[in-house]
Amino acid sequence: METYYNPEDLKKFSQIEDFGKELSDKFFDYYGSVFKEGELSEREKSLIALAVSHAIQCPYCIDAYTTDSLEKGYTEEQLMEAVHVSSAIRGGASLVHGVQMMNKAKKIMM
């Protein structure tokens, strides 16, 4: 079955330099720096990346950070809990925008 997201494309990520090496190099330097040990461990950053991957719905990121998080010692239950945190924040963000709708509706109905 054809799909928009080909898992094999994840392996080609570095090839974005073929269409613009200067900016690609800058991005990968930044990306690498972000995921280095700092105030947060590389392990913690991996789990955060997994949760964010679900919020932005990036299948490549979900693939990469599921693997990375498991390799860094997280359990399946911890991965799922991170996904639930992501889901709660995403759902809450949608619901809180309901206040904007309520304000508009009240203004129109006055």
C-alpha positions in Angstrom: 0.0 0.0 0.0 1.3 3.5 -0.9 1.7 5.9 2.0 2.8 9.6 2.3 5.3 8.5 5.0 7.8 6.0 3.9 9.8 4.7 6.9 12.9 4.3 4.7 12.8 8.1 4.2 13.9 8.6 7.8 17.3 7.1 6.9 17.6 9.8 4.1 17.2 12.8 6.5 20.8 13.8 6.2 20.3 14.1 2.4 18.4 17.4 2.8 21.9 18.9 2.4 21.7 18.0 -1.3 19.4 20.9 -1.8 21.1 23.4 0.5 24.2 22.4 2.4 24.8 25.6 4.3 21.4 25.7 6.1 21.4 21.9 6.5 24.8 22.1 8.3 23.5 24.8 10.6 20.3 22.8 11.4 22.2 19.6 12.2 24.7 21.5 14.3 21.9 23.0 16.3 19.9 19.8 16.5 23.0 17.9 17.7 23.7 20.6 20.4 20.1 20.5 21.6 20.2 16.8 22.3 23.6 16.8 24.1 23.7 16.3 27.9 22.9 19.6 29.6 20.6 20.6 32.4 18.5 17.7 31.1 20.0 14.3 30.4 20.1 12.9 26.9 17.7 10.3 28.2 15.2 12.9 29.4 15.4 14.8 26.2 14.6 11.6 24.2 11.4 11.1 26.2 10.4 14.8 25.7 11.1 14.4 22.0 8.8 11.4 21.9 6.0 13.2 23.6 6.4 16.3 21.3 6.5 14.0 18.3 3.0 12.8 19.1 1.8 16.4 19.7 3.0 17.5 16.2 2.2 14.1 14.7 5.5 13.4 13.0 5.7 9.7 12.1 9.4 10.0 11.5 10.0 11.5 14.9 7.7 9.0 16.6 9.7 6.2 14.9 13.1 7.6 15.8 12.3 8.6 19.4 10.5 5.4 20.2 13.6 3.5 19.3 15.9 6.0 21.0 13.8 6.0 24.2 13.7 2.2 24.4 17.5 2.1 23.8 17.9 4.6 26.6 16.1 2.3 29.0 12.5 3.6 29.1 9.7 1.0 29.5 6.7 0.6 27.3 4.6 2.0 30.1 6.8 5.1 30.5 6.5 5.7 26.7 2.7 5.5 26.8 2.6 7.7 29.9 4.6 10.3 27.9 2.1 10.0 25.0 -0.8 10.6 27.5 0.9 13.7 28.8 1.2 14.9 25.2 -2.4 14.1 24.5 -3.6 15.9 27.7 -1.7 19.1 26.7 -2.9 19.0 23.1 -6.5 18.4 24.2 -6.2 21.1 26.8 -4.9 23.5 24.3 -7.9 22.9 22.0 -10.3 23.3 24.9 -8.8 26.5 26.3 -9.3 28.0 22.8 -13.0 27.4 23.5 -12.9 30.5 25.7 -12.2 32.5 22.6 -15.3 30.9 21.0 -17.3 31.6 24.1 -16.2 35.3 24.2 -17.1 35.7 20.5 -20.5 34.0 20.8 -21.4 36.1 23.9 -20.4 39.3 22.0 -22.6 38.3 18.9 -25.6 37.2 21.1 -25.6 40.5 23.1 
